[in-house]
Amino acid sequence: MVRARLRYEYVVAVVFVTGLFMEILDTTIVNVALPTLGREFGVGTSSIEWVVIGYLLSLAVWIPASGWIGDKVGTKQTFLFAIGTFTVASALCGQAHSLGELVAFRVLQGVGGGMMTPVGTAMLFRAFAPERRAKASTVLIIPTVMAPALGPVVGGLLVTQLSWRWIFYVNVPLGIVAFAFGFFFLREHREPTAGPFDAAGFVLSGGGLALVLYALSEGPFRGWRSPVVLGAAVAGIVAFALLAWVELRQPHPMLALRLFADRMFRNANLASLLSYSSFAGVLFIMPLFLQDLRGLTALQSGLTTFPQAIGVLVSSQIAGRLYPSVGPRRLMVFGLVGAACTVASFTQIDLTTNLWWIRGLMFTRGMFMAFAFIPLQAATYATITPVDTGRATAIFSTQRQVAAALGVAISATVLATATQLHLSSLASDRGPSAVSARVSAYHDVFAVSAVLALGAALVALMIRDEDAAATMRSRRRARVPDVEPSAVPG
């Protein structure tokens, strides 16, 4: 039987997109189901939150180490281990009969989830030639945008119509398909320069990131003056300082911090930190506005914010086509300024604003954000050598995880502070005036998110198109070798 010939870059894209979609979707689905899980196990918010925190801390340990593991063990073996572990852990989460079991299995999920994104990204950008990085970025947009948008919708349906267990079981068939496809078609890749295991770097990077993420996730709710939060934040910062001192003197570091000396990589990471903080902050705060103040259900809220993902998908095709001729700098500035203006317009919505107007604004924001995300992803690794790609993707993934936590932490803190401030001048925290004060607090959060996007636009002005020249080649695309499935080592 004659087997179809497959372009290898699309083999990587299919496996990675499936795995990444599954991992991101799982995070947003679980958030929707937390109240149900609390009732199921008979515990309060302070206990049930460990379903999220346990996963987050496990991610933090394994994301920084994933670049070295992929280079040393092999990207195929590492990615298959990650997706296999995540799938098995999902099945175990679905059959958990106590909170302790569920948290333990979520920690196991984090082992797979932490390695999946950096290693998969390294495979993707090694498979796509530099001049096709914009194309690779349009592929990467699918899971990173669609999964968070679909999470509340799918989660609401599964919890309401079936059982909370299905928010985990839904991962199993996707994981099996991705694992099987990757097993037969992925190529192995190792870096001979990976070097020995850096124990100090592993402990300091994983421990520091876990402590910082814990402080960012708990600070808005426990209070930033809480001894636990302050202790975690200070310990995390100290660990990062020690990490920088150790890794810059290490011939084979776990995290190649020397890559920040590269102008393109440094500026792209900083722009990503600010832009994704703004993006994640609005993703967190808008559902609260729609559900807490407007009284929408989780499903109705998800359907109202979903147009943003459609906007990103539509606009990403345009941005991908413009990138080779326009370059990253102008596209990013245009997209981020447009996104900032759109988020600023959210300060004008209230409890009587037509939902279709809000959906239109979300769609518009998605359109603008694609003009930032596509060139950002395409240009970040433009000057990174193939040898350093694995370590670079680990750094970028670490930064994105911090950015998401930072965006949520800033939004939650501003909301709590602004709400208290606006209500302090009122005689009562009930009635029309109190409701208006709460709406004003949300407006303050939207204004801060707009400022973050503008800050990212200012950083984007420092990006130079000539640094991304390798990804902007207008010459005729070189033919990418096809692979026979039967010839790919399994």
N, C-alpha and C positions, 0 to 999 in steps of 0.2 A: 504494500500500500504506500502510495506517495504521500508524504507528510507535507503540510504547508510550511513554507519558509517564513520565518518570523524575523522582523527587524529587532535587534536586541534591545535597543533603547526603549521600545514599546513593551518588551517583556518586563523590563525593570519597572516601567511606569505602571503596568497593570498590577504587579505584585505589591509595589510600594503604596500606590493609591488605595488599594483594598485594605491593606494593613493599617495605614494611617487613618483612613476613614473610620474603621472599626474602633481604633483607639480613642480618637477625638469624640466620636459619637457616644461612646461609653461614658465619658466624663460628664457630658451635658445631660444624658439620660439619668444618670445616678443622682445628679443635683435635683432633678424634678421629683424623684422618688423618695427623697430623704424624709419628708413627713410620714409617708406610708411605712417606711422602714422603722421609724421611731415607734409608731403604734404597734407594728408587728412584734417588735422585741420588747416593748414596754419600757423604753428608756427616753430620757429627755434629750434636748438639743445638744447639751455639752458632751453627751456620750455618743450620740449618733453621728456627730461631725467627724469622728475618727474613721468613718467609712471613707470620707474624702481625704482627711489629713494623712491617714496611713498610706494611701495611694500616692499622695503628693510627695511625702517624704521618701518613699521608695523610688519614685521617679528621680528625685533630686540626687540620690546616691549614684544611680546608674547612668544618667545622662552624661555627666562629664567623662566617665570612664569608657563610654561606648566607642569613642574614636579609636583609642588604643586597642580595645578588644577586637574591633572589626579589622584593624590593620594587622594584628598579631595572629588571631585565630582564622581570619578570613571573613569577608563581608557576607558571603552566602551562608556559611554555617551560623554566624552570629545573628543574621536576620531571621533565619529559619528557627533558631533557638528562641529568639524574641517573640516571634508570632506564635510559635507552638506553646510557649509558656503562657502568653497572654490568653490564648484560646482555652487551654486546660484550666487556668485560673478562673476564667469566666464561667466555665461549667461548674467548678467548685463553688464559686460565689452563688450561683443559682440554686444550689442544694444546701446552702448554709442553714443551720438550725439554731444558731445563737449569734449574738453580736460579735463575740470573740472570734468565732469561726469566720464570719464575714470579713472582719477587719484583717485577719491573717491572710485570707485569700486575696484581699485587695492589695495587700503588701506584695504578694506574689505577682499579681497583675502588674504592679508598678515595675517589677524587674524586667518584664517583657516590654512594657510601654516605654520605659526609659531608654532602652537600646534601639527600639524600632525606628524612631524618627531620625536620629543622627546617622545611623548606619544606612538607612534607606535613602536619605538625602545624598549621602556620599556616593552610593551606587548610582543614583539618578544623574548626578552631575558628572560622574565619570563616564557614564554611558552616552550622554548627550555631548556632542562636540561644542566648544565654546560659542561658536556662532549660532548654535541652536539652543542656548540657555534660555532665551525668552520663551521658546516653545516648551521647554521643560517646566518653566515657571507657570505657564497656563495649565499644565497638567497638575502641578502641585496645588494650585488654587482650589481644585475641585474638593478634596477632602478638608482642607483647612477652612473653607468657608461654608460648604454645604453641611458638614457634620454638626457644627455648633448651631446652625439654623434649624436643622431637622431634629436635633436632640429633644427640645421641649415638646415638639409635635409628636414624635414617635414615642417618647417616654410617657406623655400624657395618655396616649391611646393604649399602650401596653399595660400601664398600671391600672387604668380605668376598666378596660375591657377584658384583660386576662389576669395577670398577677405580677407583682414586683419581680418575681424570679425571672420573668422573660426579658427584663432589661439587661440581664447577663446572658441568658441563653441565646439571644439574638446574635451574639458575637460568634457563636460556635460554628454555624455553617459557613459564615464568611471566612473565619480563620482557617477552617479545613480546606476550603477552595484555594485560598491564597498560599497556604503551606504546600499543597500538592503542586500547584502551578510553579511555585518557586523551586521546589525540589527537583523538578524535571527540567526546567528551562534556565534557571539562573546560572551564571558563571561564578566561579570562585575567584576572589582577588585578595591577595595578601601584599603587605608592604615589607620588604626585607629590612627596612630601616626603622621598624617599629620600636626596637630596643627592648630592654627588660622591663618587668613590671615596676612601676613607680609607686611604692606603698605609701609614702608620705603624700604624694600628690593625690592618690585615691582617697585617703582619709580626709585631707584638708579640703579638697574640692567637693566631695560628697557631703561631708559633715557641714562645711560652711554654707553650701547651697541649701541643705535641708534646714539649717537653723534660720537662715534669712527668709526662706519661703514660709516657715512656720510663723515667724514674727509678722510677716506681711499678711498672712491669712488670719491670724488671731488678733492682731493689733486693733482693727476697727471694732471688734466685738468685745474683747476683754478690756480694752483701753490701752493706749500707748504707754501709760505709766505703770501698767501691771508689771510686777517683778519678773513674771514668767516671760512676758513679751520683751521687756527691756533686756533681760538676761540672754534670751535667744538672739536678739538683734546684735548685741555687743559681741557675744561669742562668735556669731557668724561673720561679723566684720573683721574681727581679729583673725579668724581662720582664713579669710580671704587675703588679708595682709600677709600672713605667713605663707599662704599658697604662692603669692606673687614672688616673695623673697626666695622660696625654695625652687619654684619651677623655672625661674629665669637663670638659675645656676645649675640646673639639671640638664645633662646632655640629651636625655630621652624623657622629657616631661610627660605626665599624664595629660595635662592641658598645655598646649603650645601657646602660651601667652605672648611669646615673641611675635606672633602673627599680627598683634595689634600695632606693630611698627609699620605695617603695610597700610598706607593711607586709604586705599579703597575699602579694605576690609574693616578698618577702624571706623570710618565715617558711616559705612553701611550699617554696622552694628548699632551705632548710636542712633541713627535715624530710625532703625527698626525698633529699638527700645522705646522711643517716644511715640512713634506711630502706633505700635501694637498696644502700648499702654492705653492710648486714647481709644483704640478700637475695642479692646477688652473691657474698658470701663463702661462704654455705652452698651455693650452686650450684656453687662451685668445690671446696669441701672435702669434701662428701658423696661425690661420685664417687671421690675419692682414698681415702677410708675404705673404701668398698665394694670397690674394685679392688685397692688395695695391701695392705690388711689382711684383707679378707674373701675375696679371690681371685676376685671376680666378673669376667666379661668386660665390655667397654664396653657391649655390648647389654643384658646383664643389669642392669648398673648404671643405664643409662638407663631401663629399664622399672621399676626400683625408685624412682627419683626422679620419674618421670612423673606419679604421682598428685597432686603439688603443683599442676601446671598444671590438672588437672581441678578441684581445690578452688578455685582462683582463678576459673575460668570459672563454676562453680556459684554461688559466693558473690558474684561481681560483679553478677549479676542482682538479688540481694537488696539489695546495697549501693546499686545504681543506683536502685532503687525507694524506698529509705529516705532517700536524700540530700535531696530537696526539703523534707522535713518535719523531719528530724533535724539536718541540717547537717554540714559537714565536721569540725568540732572533735571532737565526741563519737564519730563514726564512726572517725576516725583514731586517737584515743586507745584506743578499744576494740580496734581491729584490731592496733595496734602492741604493746599490752600482751599481748594474746593470742598474737601471734607470738613475742614475747620469752619467754613462759612455755613455748611449744611448743619453741622452740630450746633453752631451758634443759633441757628433758626429754631432749634428745639426749645430755646428759652421762651418762645412765644406760644407754645402749645399749653393747653390747660385741660380741665375736665370736660369741656364741651367741644373740644377740637374733634372734627370728623376723623374717624379711624382711617379712612382712605387717604386723608391728607398725611397722616403719620406714616402710613405705608409708602406713600409717594416719596416722603423725605428719606425713609430708610432705603428705598430703592436708589435714590439720588446719591446718598452717602456711599452705597456700595459701588456705584458707577465711578465715583471719584477715588475710592480707596484702591480699586484695581490699578489705577494709574500710578499708585505708589507701590503696591505689592509686587506687581510683575517686574518692573525694572529693578526693584530692590533685591528680589530673589535671583534675578538673572545676573546682576552686576557684582553681588557680594563676593563671589569666588573668582572673579575675572582675573585677578593677579595671583591667585593661589595655585601652587603647583599640584599635580596629581598626587604626589607623595604626601602633601600636607592636607589634602582634601578631607580625609577622615577626621583629623584633629580640628580642622576649621568648622566642620559641621557640628561637632560636639560643642564647641564654643558658641556657635550661633544658636543651637537648640537650647543651651543653658540660658543665654540671654533672652530668648523668646519666652521661656518659662518664667523668668524673673519679671519680664515685661507684663505678662498676663496677670501675675500676682500683684505687681505694683499698680496696674490699672484698676484692679478691683479694690485694692487697699485704699488708694487715693479716693476713689468714688464713694466707698462706704464711709470713710472718715469725714469727707466733706459733707456727705448727706447727714450724718449724725450731728456734726458740729453746726451746720447751717440750720437744721431743724430746731435744735435747742436754741440757737440764737434768734430765729424768727418767732419762736413761740414764747420766748422770755418776756417780750413786751406785751403779751396778751394776758388778760385776767383768767382765761380758761383755755385748756388745750382741746376744747370741743367747740363745735359750731362752725359756721361759714368762714369766720376769720382764721380759725385754726387750720382749716382745710386749705385756705389760700396760702397760709404760711408754709405748709408742707409742700405745696406746689412750687413755691418760691425756692425752697431748699433744693428741689430737684433741678430747677433752673440753674442754680449755682453749680451743681455738679456738671451739667451740660456745658456751662461756660468754661469750667476747668478742663474738660475734655477737649474743647475747642482750642484752648491755649496749648495743650500738649501737642495737638496736631500742627499748630503753627510753629511750635518749637522744632518739630520734626522737619518742617519745611525749611526752616533756617539752617538746620544741619545739612539738608539735601543740597543747599546752595554751595556747600563746601565740596561736594562730590564733583569730580572732573571726568568728563566723558572720555578723555584720552586714556584714563586708567581702565576703562571698560572696553577699550578698542577691540580686544579679542572676541568679545561677545556681540560686536556690532558689525562684523564683517559682511559686506554687501556682495561679496563674490559668490559665484554659483556654489551652492551647497555641495560639499564633498559627499560622495556616496558612502553611506554607512553600511558596513558589511552585514550581510544576512547570516543567520545561523540556522543550521538544521537542528531541530529538536533532538534528533537521535545522536547528534554529535556533541551536544552540550553535556558536560559531566554532571551527574546527579548526585 
